[in-house]
Amino acid sequence: MITYLGYFAGSLTVISFLPQVIRTWKTHHTKDLSFAMFALLVTASSLWIVYGILIKDVPVILTNTGMVLLTGSSGVAKLRFG
């Protein structure tokens, strides 16, 4: 049961970031977005992935993989359109 809670919480975390990523790519408006924030989030999520692998916690691994992909996508948009 606890693992399902992790999957649910992780899904909500990743899904909550999706509207911002979609909006950023549609509007190309990145002036107010901080590249430093994206760099820190990608770094932190990457470290969480390593942690999840070490403790063999799939929800932690999947959640943070999703966050690296979405945060990285926004960071790319910032570099491309900013």
DSSP file (Angstrom, degrees, kcal/mol; ACC not computed):
  #  RESIDUE AA STRUCTURE BP1 BP2  ACC     N-H-->O    O-->H-N    N-H-->O    O-->H-N    TCO  KAPPA ALPHA  PHI   PSI    X-CA   Y-CA   Z-CA
    1    1 A M     >        0   0    0      0, 0.0     4,-1.7     0, 0.0     5,-0.1   0.000 360.0 360.0 360.0 -39.0    0.0    0.0    0.0
    2    2 A I  H  >  +     0   0    0      1,-0.2     4,-1.9     2,-0.2     5,-0.1   0.879 360.0  55.0 -64.3 -38.0    2.8    2.4    0.8
    3    3 A T  H  > S+     0   0    0      1,-0.2     4,-2.3     2,-0.2    -1,-0.2   0.901 105.3  52.4 -62.7 -40.5    4.4    1.9   -2.6
    4    4 A Y  H  > S+     0   0    0      1,-0.2     4,-2.6     2,-0.2    -1,-0.2   0.872 106.2  54.1 -63.6 -36.1    1.1    2.8   -4.3
    5    5 A L  H  X S+     0   0    0     -4,-1.7     4,-2.9     2,-0.2     5,-0.2   0.908 108.0  50.6 -61.6 -41.4    1.1    6.0   -2.2
    6    6 A G  H  X S+     0   0    0     -4,-1.9     4,-2.5     2,-0.2    -2,-0.2   0.907 110.6  48.3 -62.7 -43.1    4.6    6.8   -3.6
    7    7 A Y  H  X S+     0   0    0     -4,-2.3     4,-2.4     2,-0.2    -2,-0.2   0.914 114.2  46.8 -62.9 -42.4    3.4    6.2   -7.2
    8    8 A F  H  X S+     0   0    0     -4,-2.6     4,-2.3     2,-0.2    -2,-0.2   0.941 114.4  45.6 -65.9 -47.9    0.4    8.4   -6.7
    9    9 A A  H  X S+     0   0    0     -4,-2.9     4,-2.2     1,-0.2    -2,-0.2   0.912 114.4  49.4 -62.3 -42.6    2.4   11.2   -5.0
   10   10 A G  H  X S+     0   0    0     -4,-2.5     4,-2.4    -5,-0.2     5,-0.2   0.903 109.2  51.8 -63.5 -41.8    5.1   11.0   -7.7
   11   11 A S  H  X S+     0   0    0     -4,-2.4     4,-3.0     1,-0.2     5,-0.2   0.925 110.4  48.2 -61.0 -44.8    2.5   11.1  -10.5
   12   12 A L  H  X S+     0   0    0     -4,-2.3     4,-2.3     1,-0.2    -1,-0.2   0.890 109.9  53.3 -63.1 -38.7    0.9   14.2   -9.0
   13   13 A T  H  X S+     0   0    0     -4,-2.2     4,-0.7     2,-0.2    -2,-0.2   0.943 114.5  40.0 -61.0 -48.4    4.3   15.9   -8.6
   14   14 A V  H >X S+     0   0    0     -4,-2.4     3,-0.9     1,-0.2     4,-0.9   0.930 115.5  50.8 -68.5 -45.4    5.2   15.3  -12.3
   15   15 A I  H >< S+     0   0    0     -4,-3.0     3,-0.6     1,-0.2    -1,-0.2   0.854 102.8  61.6 -61.3 -35.2    1.8   16.1  -13.6
   16   16 A S  H 3< S+     0   0    0     -4,-2.3     4,-0.3     1,-0.2    -1,-0.2   0.788 105.6  46.8 -64.1 -26.1    1.7   19.4  -11.6
   17   17 A F  H <X S+     0   0    0     -3,-0.9     4,-1.6    -4,-0.7     3,-0.4   0.683  93.2  81.3 -86.7 -19.6    4.8   20.6  -13.6
   18   18 A L  H <X S+     0   0    0     -4,-0.9     4,-2.6    -3,-0.6     5,-0.2   0.870  84.2  56.1 -59.7 -44.4    3.4   19.6  -17.0
   19   19 A P  H  > S+     0   0    0      0, 0.0     4,-2.5     0, 0.0    -1,-0.2   0.885 108.1  49.6 -58.2 -37.3    1.1   22.7  -17.6
   20   20 A Q  H  > S+     0   0    0     -3,-0.4     4,-2.5    -4,-0.3    -2,-0.2   0.908 111.3  48.6 -67.3 -40.9    4.1   25.1  -17.1
   21   21 A V  H  X S+     0   0    0     -4,-1.6     4,-2.2     2,-0.2     5,-0.2   0.933 113.2  47.2 -64.0 -45.8    6.3   23.1  -19.5
   22   22 A I  H  X S+     0   0    0     -4,-2.6     4,-2.1     1,-0.2    -2,-0.2   0.930 113.5  48.2 -61.3 -46.1    3.5   23.0  -22.1
   23   23 A R  H  X S+     0   0    0     -4,-2.5     4,-2.9    -5,-0.2     5,-0.4   0.911 109.9  52.4 -62.0 -42.8    2.8   26.8  -21.7
   24   24 A T  H  X S+     0   0    0     -4,-2.5     4,-2.0     1,-0.2     5,-0.2   0.923 112.5  44.1 -60.2 -45.1    6.5   27.6  -22.0
   25   25 A W  H  < S+     0   0    0     -4,-2.2    -1,-0.2     2,-0.2    -2,-0.2   0.825 116.1  47.7 -72.0 -30.5    6.9   25.7  -25.2
   26   26 A K  H  < S+     0   0    0     -4,-2.1    -2,-0.2    -5,-0.2    -1,-0.2   0.918 123.1  30.5 -74.2 -43.5    3.7   27.1  -26.7
   27   27 A T  H  < S-     0   0    0     -4,-2.9    -2,-0.2    -5,-0.2    -3,-0.2   0.702  87.5-143.6 -90.3 -20.4    4.3   30.7  -25.9
   28   28 A H     <  +     0   0    0     -4,-2.0     2,-0.9    -5,-0.4    -3,-0.1   0.655  52.2 143.2  62.0  16.4    8.1   30.8  -26.1
   29   29 A H        +     0   0    0     -6,-0.3    -1,-0.2    -5,-0.2    -2,-0.1  -0.773   2.8 140.1 -91.1 105.9    8.0   33.2  -23.1
   30   30 A T    >   +     0   0    0     -2,-0.9     3,-1.6    51,-0.2    -1,-0.2   0.311  31.0 109.0-126.9   5.7   10.9   32.4  -20.9
   31   31 A K  T 3  S+     0   0    0      1,-0.3    -1,-0.1    50,-0.1    -2,-0.0   0.874  85.1  43.2 -55.0 -42.2   12.1   35.8  -19.8
   32   32 A D  T 3  S+     0   0    0      2,-0.1     2,-0.4    -3,-0.0    -1,-0.3   0.433  92.9 101.2 -87.6   1.1   10.9   35.5  -16.2
   33   33 A L  S <  S-     0   0    0     -3,-1.6     2,-0.6    41,-0.1     3,-0.1  -0.703  71.2-130.7 -89.5 138.3   12.1   31.9  -15.8
   34   34 A S     >  -     0   0    0     -2,-0.4     4,-1.5     1,-0.2     5,-0.1  -0.773  10.6-162.1 -91.8 119.0   15.3   31.3  -13.9
   35   35 A F  H  > S+     0   0    0     -2,-0.6     4,-2.5     1,-0.2     5,-0.2   0.864  93.3  60.0 -65.0 -34.8   17.8   29.1  -15.6
   36   36 A A  H  > S+     0   0    0      1,-0.2     4,-2.5     2,-0.2    -1,-0.2   0.891 102.2  52.7 -60.0 -39.9   19.6   28.6  -12.2
   37   37 A M  H  > S+     0   0    0      2,-0.2     4,-2.7     1,-0.2    -1,-0.2   0.923 109.6  48.0 -61.7 -44.0   16.4   27.1  -10.8
   38   38 A F  H  X S+     0   0    0     -4,-1.5     4,-2.5     1,-0.2     5,-0.2   0.909 111.1  50.8 -64.4 -40.7   16.2   24.6  -13.7
   39   39 A A  H  X S+     0   0    0     -4,-2.5     4,-2.2     1,-0.2    -1,-0.2   0.914 112.6  46.4 -62.4 -42.9   19.8   23.7  -13.2
   40   40 A L  H  X S+     0   0    0     -4,-2.5     4,-3.0     2,-0.2     5,-0.2   0.909 112.5  49.8 -66.3 -42.1   19.3   23.1   -9.5
   41   41 A L  H  X S+     0   0    0     -4,-2.7     4,-2.8     2,-0.2     5,-0.2   0.907 111.4  48.1 -64.9 -41.4   16.1   21.1  -10.0
   42   42 A V  H  X S+     0   0    0     -4,-2.5     4,-2.2     2,-0.2    -1,-0.2   0.924 114.4  47.1 -64.3 -42.9   17.8   18.9  -12.6
   43   43 A T  H  X S+     0   0    0     -4,-2.2     4,-2.2    -5,-0.2    -2,-0.2   0.946 114.5  45.9 -62.6 -48.8   20.8   18.3  -10.3
   44   44 A A  H  X S+     0   0    0     -4,-3.0     4,-2.2     1,-0.2    -2,-0.2   0.928 114.2  47.6 -61.6 -46.2   18.6   17.6   -7.3
   45   45 A S  H  X S+     0   0    0     -4,-2.8     4,-2.0     1,-0.2    -1,-0.2   0.867 109.7  53.8 -65.1 -35.4   16.3   15.2   -9.2
   46   46 A S  H  X S+     0   0    0     -4,-2.2     4,-2.0    -5,-0.2    -1,-0.2   0.905 109.0  48.6 -64.1 -40.8   19.3   13.4  -10.7
   47   47 A L  H  X S+     0   0    0     -4,-2.2     4,-2.5     1,-0.2    -2,-0.2   0.878 108.7  53.6 -66.2 -37.2   20.7   12.9   -7.2
   48   48 A W  H  X S+     0   0    0     -4,-2.2     4,-3.0     2,-0.2    -2,-0.2   0.866 105.9  54.1 -63.6 -35.7   17.2   11.6   -6.1
   49   49 A I  H  X S+     0   0    0     -4,-2.0     4,-2.5     2,-0.2    -2,-0.2   0.941 109.2  47.3 -62.6 -46.6   17.4    9.1   -9.0
   50   50 A V  H  X S+     0   0    0     -4,-2.0     4,-2.5     1,-0.2    -2,-0.2   0.927 113.1  49.2 -59.5 -44.9   20.7    7.9   -7.7
   51   51 A Y  H  X S+     0   0    0     -4,-2.5     4,-2.2     1,-0.2    -2,-0.2   0.930 110.2  50.7 -59.2 -47.2   19.3    7.6   -4.2
   52   52 A G  H  X>S+     0   0    0     -4,-3.0     5,-2.6     1,-0.2     4,-0.6   0.882 110.5  49.6 -60.3 -39.3   16.3    5.8   -5.4
   53   53 A I  H ><5S+     0   0    0     -4,-2.5     3,-0.6     3,-0.2    -1,-0.2   0.926 109.8  51.4 -64.3 -44.6   18.5    3.3   -7.3
   54   54 A L  H 3<5S+     0   0    0     -4,-2.5    -2,-0.2     1,-0.2    -1,-0.2   0.868 119.2  35.2 -62.7 -37.3   20.6    2.7   -4.2
   55   55 A I  H 3<5S-     0   0    0     -4,-2.2    -1,-0.2    -5,-0.2    -2,-0.2   0.405 109.3-123.3 -97.6   3.1   17.6    2.0   -2.0
   56   56 A K  T <<5 +     0   0    0     -3,-0.6     2,-0.7    -4,-0.6    -3,-0.2   0.926  54.6 155.6  57.0  50.7   15.7    0.3   -4.8
   57   57 A D     >< -     0   0    0     -5,-2.6     4,-2.0     1,-0.2     3,-0.3  -0.877  25.0-170.5-112.2  99.1   12.7    2.6   -4.6
   58   58 A V  H  > S+     0   0    0     -2,-0.7     4,-3.0     1,-0.2     5,-0.3   0.885  82.9  55.2 -61.1 -44.1   10.9    2.6   -7.9
   59   59 A P  H  > S+     0   0    0      0, 0.0     4,-2.5     0, 0.0     5,-0.2   0.902 109.8  47.8 -57.8 -38.7    8.5    5.5   -7.1
   60   60 A V  H  > S+     0   0    0     -3,-0.3     4,-2.0     2,-0.2     5,-0.2   0.918 113.8  47.7 -65.5 -43.1   11.4    7.7   -6.2
   61   61 A I  H  X S+     0   0    0     -4,-2.0     4,-1.9     2,-0.2    -1,-0.2   0.946 115.8  43.0 -63.3 -49.2   13.3    6.7   -9.4
   62   62 A L  H  X S+     0   0    0     -4,-3.0     4,-2.4     2,-0.2     5,-0.2   0.912 113.0  51.6 -66.9 -43.7   10.3    7.3  -11.7
   63   63 A T  H  X S+     0   0    0     -4,-2.5     4,-2.0    -5,-0.3    -1,-0.2   0.941 114.6  42.2 -57.8 -48.5    9.1   10.5  -10.1
   64   64 A N  H  X S+     0   0    0     -4,-2.0     4,-2.3    -5,-0.2    -1,-0.2   0.787 109.7  56.7 -75.9 -26.6   12.5   12.1  -10.4
   65   65 A T  H  X S+     0   0    0     -4,-1.9     4,-2.2    -5,-0.2    -1,-0.2   0.926 109.3  47.9 -64.2 -44.0   13.1   10.8  -13.9
   66   66 A G  H  X S+     0   0    0     -4,-2.4     4,-2.5     1,-0.2    -2,-0.2   0.898 111.8  49.8 -60.9 -41.0    9.9   12.5  -14.9
   67   67 A M  H  X S+     0   0    0     -4,-2.0     4,-3.0     2,-0.2     5,-0.4   0.882 108.6  51.6 -68.0 -37.8   11.1   15.7  -13.2
   68   68 A V  H  X S+     0   0    0     -4,-2.3     4,-2.5     2,-0.2     5,-0.2   0.930 112.3  47.5 -62.4 -43.8   14.5   15.6  -14.9
   69   69 A L  H  X S+     0   0    0     -4,-2.2     4,-1.9     2,-0.2    -2,-0.2   0.938 118.2  39.4 -62.9 -47.5   12.7   15.3  -18.3
   70   70 A L  H  X S+     0   0    0     -4,-2.5     4,-2.0     2,-0.2    -2,-0.2   0.925 119.5  45.0 -71.0 -44.4   10.2   18.1  -17.7
   71   71 A T  H  X S+     0   0    0     -4,-3.0     4,-2.4    -5,-0.2    -2,-0.2   0.910 113.9  50.6 -65.8 -41.4   12.6   20.4  -15.9
   72   72 A G  H  X S+     0   0    0     -4,-2.5     4,-2.4    -5,-0.4    -1,-0.2   0.889 107.9  53.7 -61.6 -39.2   15.3   19.7  -18.5
   73   73 A S  H  X S+     0   0    0     -4,-1.9     4,-2.1    -5,-0.2    -1,-0.2   0.901 109.9  47.0 -62.0 -41.7   12.7   20.5  -21.2
   74   74 A S  H  X S+     0   0    0     -4,-2.0     4,-2.4     2,-0.2    -2,-0.2   0.888 110.7  52.5 -68.0 -38.2   12.0   23.8  -19.6
   75   75 A G  H  X S+     0   0    0     -4,-2.4     4,-2.2     2,-0.2    -2,-0.2   0.892 108.7  50.0 -63.4 -39.3   15.7   24.6  -19.3
   76   76 A V  H  X S+     0   0    0     -4,-2.4     4,-2.7     2,-0.2    -2,-0.2   0.908 109.7  51.3 -63.5 -41.9   16.1   23.8  -23.0
   77   77 A A  H  X>S+     0   0    0     -4,-2.1     4,-3.3     1,-0.2     5,-0.5   0.909 108.2  52.5 -61.4 -41.2   13.3   26.2  -23.8
   78   78 A K  H  X5S+     0   0    0     -4,-2.4     4,-1.8     1,-0.2    -2,-0.2   0.916 112.9  44.1 -61.0 -43.8   14.9   28.9  -21.7
   79   79 A L  H  <5S+     0   0    0     -4,-2.2    -2,-0.2     2,-0.2    -1,-0.2   0.898 119.2  43.1 -67.0 -39.7   18.2   28.5  -23.6
   80   80 A R  H  <5S+     0   0    0     -4,-2.7    -2,-0.2    -5,-0.2    -3,-0.2   0.900 131.3  18.8 -75.5 -41.6   16.4   28.4  -26.9
   81   81 A F  H  <5       0   0    0     -4,-3.3   -51,-0.2    -5,-0.2    -3,-0.2   0.593 360.0 360.0-106.8 -13.7   13.9   31.2  -26.5
   82   82 A G     <<       0   0    0     -4,-1.8    -1,-0.1    -5,-0.5    -3,-0.1   0.464 360.0 360.0 -80.2 360.0   15.3   33.2  -23.6
